[in-house]
Amino acid sequence: MVKNLFLFASLLSILSASTTQKKFDVETALVLFDISGFAKLTDDVNISIKGEGQLRFKEWGAVALIEEDYEEVTSGVLNDIHKVQLCEKLENRERFDVDFDTKKILERPMPKGNSRDNILKGLQKTGQETIAGYTCDVWEAEGVKKCIYKGIPLLVEHYVLGAYYQKKATAVNLDMKPTPSNCQLPNFPVEKFSLFKTNIKTKIVKLPNEFSELIRHILKEMQKDQWIEDDLTVQQKRILLDMLGENIFQKQKKLLPEVLESMKKARVCLQQAEDEKKANVCILPVIVLKAALTKDKQNIIEKWSGKEKTKVLDQFDENIFLLESKMKCIRSSLNISDLSRCMK
């Protein structure tokens, strides 16, 4: 009887394993990616993306860790640096998202449905390419291209209105031996995310923070409204590009008045500074604010007397005057197009 029970339990185990949906057709892997992108938001504002990511998994994808680390750099009449650090773990039926700002991990149930079906939903197979030494199947739709090898996306591209985002494999290791550290999250506290049913409807839609997610959001909006890029009017294109630059616009509109006030306070402080040490203390708040906007090296004041002092004070006076003259325009701006015109 015991033997029969054991055989029955073993049979159930085998049947359960065979019916479990494999996310990938390989048991373990480590895939390294290059992440890049570009967009011309206005005639005077560009955004570029550069960074890297990785996907590691075991148990045929039942446990997977996705990590990305890149910068979104805005340049032109507006300058901004947005650093993106993503870490997401998928474990059986749970998903864990790391918030590096709050140092917490958000736990939520995985969405229902076959993950492979979701990856290829709405796409058509158009051919094959070789990426990182592996031949993968190319799947495409309007604004989307993916290249899949054994269920693993070796290439993901999104493009619309001249903007593009690309995540492309540079190295693939299918012989990775999993260790306890392979798929671990940072040691942050975990909070469960609960969904509550509600009948409340709102017209306010919070846009994604990351550029790659914004492109996907715009593509979905175009599909919903049945817009085809080639048929878009100039006004429709402008609306979509402003949507793509919305997060940059909101950050800049808030930050520019802060820069002006910081420069004014620094100017008063500099007038009273007795030496270069005190002068550098005066400009420190301005340097900190500018560090959030540009990669340019911030110069310190090396001499604080005579012509050197006069030159620094004149530069502050000029920059304060120029920025202050634009404040009315900045405050009334409604999108990145408006703000770009203000800052010319």
Secondary structure as the mmCIF struct_conf table of DSSP 4:
data_model
#
loop_
_struct_conf.conf_type_id
_struct_conf.id
_struct_conf.beg_label_comp_id
_struct_conf.beg_label_asym_id
_struct_conf.beg_label_seq_id
_struct_conf.end_label_comp_id
_struct_conf.end_label_asym_id
_struct_conf.end_label_seq_id
HELX_RH_AL_P HELX_RH_AL_P1 VAL A 2 THR A 19
BEND BEND1 THR A 20 THR A 20
HELX_LH_PP_P HELX_LH_PP_P1 GLN A 21 LYS A 22
BEND BEND2 LYS A 23 GLU A 27
STRN STRN1 ALA A 29 THR A 42
TURN_TY1_P TURN_TY1_P1 ASP A 43 ASP A 44
STRN STRN2 VAL A 45 LYS A 58
HELX_RH_3T_P HELX_RH_3T_P1 GLU A 59 GLY A 61
TURN_TY1_P TURN_TY1_P2 ALA A 62 ALA A 62
STRN STRN3 VAL A 63 GLY A 76
BEND BEND3 VAL A 77 LEU A 78
STRN STRN4 ASP A 80 GLU A 91
TURN_TY1_P TURN_TY1_P3 ASN A 92 ARG A 93
STRN STRN5 GLU A 94 ASP A 99
TURN_TY1_P TURN_TY1_P4 PHE A 100 LYS A 103
STRN STRN6 LYS A 104 PRO A 109
HELX_LH_PP_P HELX_LH_PP_P2 MET A 110 PRO A 111
BEND BEND4 LYS A 112 GLY A 113
HELX_RH_AL_P HELX_RH_AL_P2 SER A 115 LEU A 120
TURN_TY1_P TURN_TY1_P5 LYS A 121 GLY A 122
STRN STRN7 GLN A 124 ILE A 131
TURN_TY1_P TURN_TY1_P6 ALA A 132 GLY A 133
STRN STRN8 TYR A 134 ALA A 141
TURN_TY1_P TURN_TY1_P7 GLU A 142 GLY A 143
STRN STRN9 VAL A 144 TYR A 149
TURN_TY1_P TURN_TY1_P8 LYS A 150 GLY A 151
STRN STRN10 ILE A 152 VAL A 160
TURN_TY1_P TURN_TY1_P9 LEU A 161 GLY A 162
STRN STRN11 ALA A 163 ASN A 173
TURN_TY1_P TURN_TY1_P10 LEU A 174 ASP A 175
TURN_TY1_P TURN_TY1_P11 PRO A 180 CYS A 183
BEND BEND5 ASN A 187 ASN A 187
STRN STRN12 VAL A 190 LYS A 192
BEND BEND6 LYS A 203 LYS A 203
HELX_LH_PP_P HELX_LH_PP_P3 LYS A 206 PRO A 208
BEND BEND7 ASN A 209 GLU A 210
HELX_RH_AL_P HELX_RH_AL_P3 PHE A 211 LYS A 224
TURN_TY1_P TURN_TY1_P12 ASP A 225 GLN A 226
HELX_RH_3T_P HELX_RH_3T_P2 GLU A 229 ASP A 231
HELX_RH_AL_P HELX_RH_AL_P4 VAL A 234 LEU A 244
TURN_TY1_P TURN_TY1_P13 GLY A 245 GLY A 245
HELX_RH_AL_P HELX_RH_AL_P5 GLU A 246 GLN A 272
BEND BEND8 ASP A 275 ASP A 275
HELX_RH_AL_P HELX_RH_AL_P6 GLU A 276 ALA A 291
TURN_TY1_P TURN_TY1_P14 ALA A 292 LEU A 293
BEND BEND9 ASP A 296 ASP A 296
HELX_LH_PP_P HELX_LH_PP_P4 LYS A 297 ILE A 301
BEND BEND10 SER A 305 SER A 305
HELX_RH_AL_P HELX_RH_AL_P7 GLY A 306 SER A 332
BEND BEND11 ASN A 335 ASN A 335
HELX_RH_AL_P HELX_RH_AL_P8 ILE A 336 MET A 343
#
